[in-house]
Amino acid sequence: MNQRPQPDDQFWRQTLHRWYTVSWVLLGLAPSVIGVQNDSGAAKYWSLALLAVISLGYATLRLFPDNPVLRPHVHLCVLALGVGAMAGLPGGGAALFIVSLPQFWIFAPGPRSAIAFSGAAVVATVTARAVRHAELFTGNVAFTVIGYAAGVLVGLLVHRIVQQSDERARRLNTELENAQLQLAEAHQRQGAAEERERLARDIHDTLAQGFASIIVLAEAARSGLGTDPGKSAQQLLSIEHTARENLAEARVLVGSAPQSGVAPGSVARTLRRTLDRFAEDTGLAVDAELPDVECDQQTRIALLRCTQESLANVRKHAAASTVGVVLADHGHGLELEITDDGRGFVVGDSRGFGLDGMRKRLAELGGELTVTSSVGDGTRVLAMVPTNGQV
């Protein structure tokens, strides 16, 4: 994997390159130019020409690193020969060689190439010095060799540090990519689990209750065929209506219908239809206070599902004779209260999908569900949904 420099790394690298460029010009090129100002003849012009060639090569690679004309190895060859040649000219010296050493590590493709190119520069510098002064062992030669050895050690150390940093960055990138992949998979699993839970809750609130109602009505109609055919016919009609509603809900759940099976309109009209059907199917007295309140579709669906679940529990468990439903708009939210005079139950001992489903559905809208009941005293279900200013 190729490791791209991060923005912070890129900034510091550019800053270091700028500092080195300034140092090379001030400590390497400038002294060499100043050193030949008092000279004359071909040696002076050869020195200035070599310095110009070296400077042009460095500037080209710094400004245009991907240029197809001057490649790094060509510049390093010219630099090694130029520094060596400068050692035999009036403007040359060990200082230019020492200050130019970092370039061999900057532009070389690896440590071996850097050592080889800088070694070639040492040989050229020492040879030129020996030819010029007819003496091999001089202070400048010793300084050049010591500078080369120190440059190799520092270069290898820096290369090792950079290599470790790159390896650490690659490892961190790999770990980050793995973590992102695991997080994406976790999100997918969570999304699938939430979708299954939503689908199970919708099936429980719609299809399961509808089928339970069909079973109860079918049993009642069958038992009354011989004694009360008219009532049985009405129950069969209710079965037909319930089956059609279940079919519409099933199409919504599998995505065949674009909108919810809940008809548009006020929440009061929606609840009134449900209560009328409940009273017709069960024969229980239903006392409802349903003011004409407008709300968004999600709130209307949530209140309807809570009503359907509560009525289903009354039908199956309460053995009640009267059901009360009160809808109230308090400005900041809607409250729906459903009560019955049935046998009641211990709320803390209740374990059922229906109550949990109502709580989660309301919680998704920022609302809450409160259930109050005791054995023999009936049940009170209070659903609250904030409207957030929506009407």
MOMO-V895615 format. One record per residue. RES is the residue in three letters. SS is DSSP state (helix for helix, strand for strand, loop for the rest). Layout:
# MOMO-V895615
res:RES ss:SS
res:RES ss:SS
This chain:
# MOMO-V895615
res:MET ss:loop
res:ASN ss:loop
res:GLN ss:loop
res:ARG ss:loop
res:PRO ss:loop
res:GLN ss:loop
res:PRO ss:helix
res:ASP ss:helix
res:ASP ss:helix
res:GLN ss:helix
res:PHE ss:helix
res:TRP ss:helix
res:ARG ss:helix
res:GLN ss:helix
res:THR ss:helix
res:LEU ss:helix
res:HIS ss:helix
res:ARG ss:helix
res:TRP ss:helix
res:TYR ss:helix
res:THR ss:helix
res:VAL ss:helix
res:SER ss:helix
res:TRP ss:helix
res:VAL ss:helix
res:LEU ss:helix
res:LEU ss:helix
res:GLY ss:helix
res:LEU ss:helix
res:ALA ss:helix
res:PRO ss:helix
res:SER ss:helix
res:VAL ss:helix
res:ILE ss:helix
res:GLY ss:helix
res:VAL ss:loop
res:GLN ss:loop
res:ASN ss:loop
res:ASP ss:loop
res:SER ss:loop
res:GLY ss:loop
res:ALA ss:helix
res:ALA ss:helix
res:LYS ss:helix
res:TYR ss:helix
res:TRP ss:helix
res:SER ss:helix
res:LEU ss:helix
res:ALA ss:helix
res:LEU ss:helix
res:LEU ss:helix
res:ALA ss:helix
res:VAL ss:helix
res:ILE ss:helix
res:SER ss:helix
res:LEU ss:helix
res:GLY ss:helix
res:TYR ss:helix
res:ALA ss:helix
res:THR ss:helix
res:LEU ss:helix
res:ARG ss:helix
res:LEU ss:helix
res:PHE ss:loop
res:PRO ss:loop
res:ASP ss:loop
res:ASN ss:loop
res:PRO ss:loop
res:VAL ss:loop
res:LEU ss:loop
res:ARG ss:loop
res:PRO ss:helix
res:HIS ss:helix
res:VAL ss:helix
res:HIS ss:helix
res:LEU ss:helix
res:CYS ss:helix
res:VAL ss:helix
res:LEU ss:helix
res:ALA ss:helix
res:LEU ss:helix
res:GLY ss:helix
res:VAL ss:helix
res:GLY ss:helix
res:ALA ss:helix
res:MET ss:helix
res:ALA ss:helix
res:GLY ss:loop
res:LEU ss:loop
res:PRO ss:loop
res:GLY ss:loop
res:GLY ss:loop
res:GLY ss:loop
res:ALA ss:helix
res:ALA ss:helix
res:LEU ss:helix
res:PHE ss:helix
res:ILE ss:helix
res:VAL ss:helix
res:SER ss:helix
res:LEU ss:helix
res:PRO ss:helix
res:GLN ss:helix
res:PHE ss:helix
res:TRP ss:helix
res:ILE ss:helix
res:PHE ss:helix
res:ALA ss:loop
res:PRO ss:loop
res:GLY ss:loop
res:PRO ss:helix
res:ARG ss:helix
res:SER ss:helix
res:ALA ss:helix
res:ILE ss:helix
res:ALA ss:helix
res:PHE ss:helix
res:SER ss:helix
res:GLY ss:helix
res:ALA ss:helix
res:ALA ss:helix
res:VAL ss:helix
res:VAL ss:helix
res:ALA ss:helix
res:THR ss:helix
res:VAL ss:helix
res:THR ss:helix
res:ALA ss:helix
res:ARG ss:helix
res:ALA ss:helix
res:VAL ss:helix
res:ARG ss:helix
res:HIS ss:helix
res:ALA ss:loop
res:GLU ss:loop
res:LEU ss:loop
res:PHE ss:loop
res:THR ss:loop
res:GLY ss:helix
res:ASN ss:helix
res:VAL ss:helix
res:ALA ss:helix
res:PHE ss:helix
res:THR ss:helix
res:VAL ss:helix
res:ILE ss:helix
res:GLY ss:helix
res:TYR ss:helix
res:ALA ss:helix
res:ALA ss:helix
res:GLY ss:helix
res:VAL ss:helix
res:LEU ss:helix
res:VAL ss:helix
res:GLY ss:helix
res:LEU ss:helix
res:LEU ss:helix
res:VAL ss:helix
res:HIS ss:helix
res:ARG ss:helix
res:ILE ss:helix
res:VAL ss:helix
res:GLN ss:helix
res:GLN ss:helix
res:SER ss:helix
res:ASP ss:helix
res:GLU ss:helix
res:ARG ss:helix
res:ALA ss:helix
res:ARG ss:helix
res:ARG ss:helix
res:LEU ss:helix
res:ASN ss:helix
res:THR ss:helix
res:GLU ss:helix
res:LEU ss:helix
res:GLU ss:helix
res:ASN ss:helix
res:ALA ss:helix
res:GLN ss:helix
res:LEU ss:helix
res:GLN ss:helix
res:LEU ss:helix
res:ALA ss:helix
res:GLU ss:helix
res:ALA ss:helix
res:HIS ss:helix
res:GLN ss:helix
res:ARG ss:helix
res:GLN ss:helix
res:GLY ss:helix
res:ALA ss:helix
res:ALA ss:helix
res:GLU ss:helix
res:GLU ss:helix
res:ARG ss:helix
res:GLU ss:helix
res:ARG ss:helix
res:LEU ss:helix
res:ALA ss:helix
res:ARG ss:helix
res:ASP ss:helix
res:ILE ss:helix
res:HIS ss:helix
res:ASP ss:helix
res:THR ss:helix
res:LEU ss:helix
res:ALA ss:helix
res:GLN ss:helix
res:GLY ss:helix
res:PHE ss:helix
res:ALA ss:helix
res:SER ss:helix
res:ILE ss:helix
res:ILE ss:helix
res:VAL ss:helix
res:LEU ss:helix
res:ALA ss:helix
res:GLU ss:helix
res:ALA ss:helix
res:ALA ss:helix
res:ARG ss:helix
res:SER ss:helix
res:GLY ss:loop
res:LEU ss:loop
res:GLY ss:loop
res:THR ss:loop
res:ASP ss:loop
res:PRO ss:helix
res:GLY ss:helix
res:LYS ss:helix
res:SER ss:helix
res:ALA ss:helix
res:GLN ss:helix
res:GLN ss:helix
res:LEU ss:helix
res:LEU ss:helix
res:SER ss:helix
res:ILE ss:helix
res:GLU ss:helix
res:HIS ss:helix
res:THR ss:helix
res:ALA ss:helix
res:ARG ss:helix
res:GLU ss:helix
res:ASN ss:helix
res:LEU ss:helix
res:ALA ss:helix
res:GLU ss:helix
res:ALA ss:helix
res:ARG ss:helix
res:VAL ss:helix
res:LEU ss:helix
res:VAL ss:loop
res:GLY ss:loop
res:SER ss:loop
res:ALA ss:loop
res:PRO ss:loop
res:GLN ss:loop
res:SER ss:loop
res:GLY ss:loop
res:VAL ss:loop
res:ALA ss:loop
res:PRO ss:loop
res:GLY ss:loop
res:SER ss:loop
res:VAL ss:helix
res:ALA ss:helix
res:ARG ss:helix
res:THR ss:helix
res:LEU ss:helix
res:ARG ss:helix
res:ARG ss:helix
res:THR ss:helix
res:LEU ss:helix
res:ASP ss:helix
res:ARG ss:helix
res:PHE ss:helix
res:ALA ss:helix
res:GLU ss:helix
res:ASP ss:helix
res:THR ss:helix
res:GLY ss:loop
res:LEU ss:loop
res:ALA ss:strand
res:VAL ss:strand
res:ASP ss:strand
res:ALA ss:strand
res:GLU ss:strand
res:LEU ss:strand
res:PRO ss:loop
res:ASP ss:loop
res:VAL ss:loop
res:GLU ss:loop
res:CYS ss:loop
res:ASP ss:loop
res:GLN ss:helix
res:GLN ss:helix
res:THR ss:helix
res:ARG ss:helix
res:ILE ss:helix
res:ALA ss:helix
res:LEU ss:helix
res:LEU ss:helix
res:ARG ss:helix
res:CYS ss:helix
res:THR ss:helix
res:GLN ss:helix
res:GLU ss:helix
res:SER ss:helix
res:LEU ss:helix
res:ALA ss:helix
res:ASN ss:helix
res:VAL ss:helix
res:ARG ss:helix
res:LYS ss:helix
res:HIS ss:helix
res:ALA ss:helix
res:ALA ss:loop
res:ALA ss:loop
res:SER ss:loop
res:THR ss:strand
res:VAL ss:strand
res:GLY ss:strand
res:VAL ss:strand
res:VAL ss:strand
res:LEU ss:strand
res:ALA ss:strand
res:ASP ss:strand
res:HIS ss:loop
res:GLY ss:loop
res:HIS ss:loop
res:GLY ss:strand
res:LEU ss:strand
res:GLU ss:strand
res:LEU ss:strand
res:GLU ss:strand
res:ILE ss:strand
res:THR ss:strand
res:ASP ss:strand
res:ASP ss:loop
res:GLY ss:loop
res:ARG ss:loop
res:GLY ss:loop
res:PHE ss:loop
res:VAL ss:loop
res:VAL ss:helix
res:GLY ss:helix
res:ASP ss:helix
res:SER ss:loop
res:ARG ss:loop
res:GLY ss:loop
res:PHE ss:helix
res:GLY ss:helix
res:LEU ss:helix
res:ASP ss:helix
res:GLY ss:helix
res:MET ss:helix
res:ARG ss:helix
res:LYS ss:helix
res:ARG ss:helix
res:LEU ss:helix
res:ALA ss:helix
res:GLU ss:helix
res:LEU ss:loop
res:GLY ss:loop
res:GLY ss:loop
res:GLU ss:strand
res:LEU ss:strand
res:THR ss:strand
res:VAL ss:strand
res:THR ss:strand
res:SER ss:strand
res:SER ss:loop
res:VAL ss:loop
res:GLY ss:loop
res:ASP ss:loop
res:GLY ss:loop
res:THR ss:strand
res:ARG ss:strand
res:VAL ss:strand
res:LEU ss:strand
res:ALA ss:strand
res:MET ss:strand
res:VAL ss:strand
res:PRO ss:strand
res:THR ss:loop
res:ASN ss:loop
res:GLY ss:loop
res:GLN ss:loop
res:VAL ss:loop
